[in-house]
Amino acid sequence: MGRITESFMPRMQAQTHALRTLAPLAFRRVEGAIADVWSVRGEAGGGGFYLAPDPRLVVFLTPTAPAMTLRAAEHGPELRGLQAFYIPAGVPLWSRLERGQDLAHIDVHLESAALHRRLKRAAVRADLTQPRMIADTPRLLALAQMAAEEVRSPRRGEMVLDGLLSALLGEVFDTGPQDPTPPASGGLTPRQLAAVEAHLRATLSRQVTVAELAQVAGLSESWFAHRFKQQFGETPLRWQSRLRLAAAQEMMADPAVSLAEIAHATGFADQAHLSRLFRAAHGVPPSVWRRRAIPAF
């Protein structure tokens, strides 16, 4: 283990509102990092603005992602359904709660040089200048919960927490054999694809940009679009359109829901927009398909 930088302290600027702590802050120091655990209660619309000169990793400790939006640029996309995120040094972050709720999360503030050393020891090459937004994954949650317990109630030596931190970073930066099947050459990993699809399904009611999908996958926009097209033979936006059409078709099985309501719920501009794309894909307009699929309709 390398030398612990005793002088390293988090230097994050935080401006929060409608949030209050439920328990005293717990924290522990390991090599080149400080891990702290927060428990807070927030009101709907509460949240904050955060900026730090050091990179950090945040993992929420509940089984399901909190009802909140996150964005890493002042006019950037609002991301939902996230269990964890890595924020590079100097990148701002805005958060907003969509309903009142209690939150618990572990924050790992990282000294840049120590982070590079950890990843180098693990032979990991990662772009540490790009945010990584991660949908809920059971393994990441389990590691974060164990790390949080070690921070709150230390029962073992520093080596255990240090190892858990390295394991968390390994999950976040997609190292090791955590994906059961390898990606196609140059393509997205199964984990990246699952995170992107989960984000799309959680945001069906609005159009999602390629930049937003790339951020969820932890890639640059151009590289994400290139790898996606190479792997699936279609653009991310065309794939998104197919997912929306499939969701709309499922909703059409319920005769109580109008086509206008379905169009709104699945992110189409209006009923005419849905009808035009549905007919192009299925050869008949939604009204005809519905009459055939639901005899009593």
Residue, then its C-alpha position, 0 to 999 in steps of 0.5 A: m500500500g502506498r503512503i497515505t497523504e494525511s494532508f488531503m482533505p475534501r475541498m468541495q463547494a456545496q450550495t444546498h436547499a431543502l435538505r437536512t441531515l438525519a445523522p452525524l457525518a461519518f468519515r474515514r481516511v484511506e490512501g489518497a481518499i476520504a470516504d464519508v457517509w451522509s443521511v439526509r431528508g429532502e423536500a420535493g424540489g430540494g437539491g444543490f450545486y456542487l463543485a470540487p477541485d478533486p474527483r469524487l465517487v458517489v453511490f446511493l445506498t438504497p436498493t432503488a435509485p432515488a427520485m432525483t435528477l442530476r446534470a453535469a453542465e449548466h444547460g446539460p440534460e437532466l439524468r434520472g434513475l442513477q445509482a452512482f456517479y463519478i464526477p471529475a475534478g472541476v466538473p459542476l453538478w446540479s441535483r434536484l429531488e422530484r419528491g420528498q424522500d430520505l437519502a443515504h449515500i457514500d461519497v469518496h473524495l479522491e486525490s487525483a494522483a492517488l486515483h491514477r496510482r490505483l488504476k495503474r496498479a490494476a492496469v486500468r486505462a480510463d478517461l478520468t476527465q469524463p463523468r460516469m453515470i451508472a444505473d442501479t447495479p446489485r454488485l455496486l450497491a453491495l460493495a457500497q453498503m459494505a464500505a459505508e458500514e466500515v465507515r460508520s462502524p469500523r470493525r476491521g483494519e484500513m486494508v478492508l476499506d481500502g480494498l472495498l474502495s478499489a473494488l468500487l472503482g473497478e465496478v465504475f470503470d468497468t474492469g475485470p470480468q463483471d460482464p458475463t459476455p464480452p462486448a463485440s469488437g469496439g462495441l458497448t459492454p452489456r453493462q453500458l447497454a443495460a444502463v442506456e436502455a434503463h435510462l431510456r425506459a425511465t424517460l419515455s415521455r421525452q426525447v433523449t439526446v445522443a449526448e445524454l445517452a453517451q453520458v449514461a454510458g460514460l463515453s464521449e458523444s462521438w465515440f458512443a455514436h460510433r460504437f453504437k452504430q458499429q455494433f447494432g447497425e443503426t443510430p442511437l436515435r433510430w434505436q430509441s424510436r424503435l423502443r418508443l414504438a414498442a412501448a406504444q404498441e404495448m400500451m395500445a392493448d389497453p382500450a381505455v388509453s387513447l392514442a393521444e395519451i399513448a403518444h404523450a407517454t412515449g415521447f412522440a410530439d403528438q398523435a399524428h407523429l406516432s401514427r406516421l412512424f407506427r404506419a411506417a414500421h407496421g404497414v397500418p396506422p395504430s387505429v387499424w392495428r388496434r381494431r385487429a388486435i382487440p376484437a371488441f375495440 
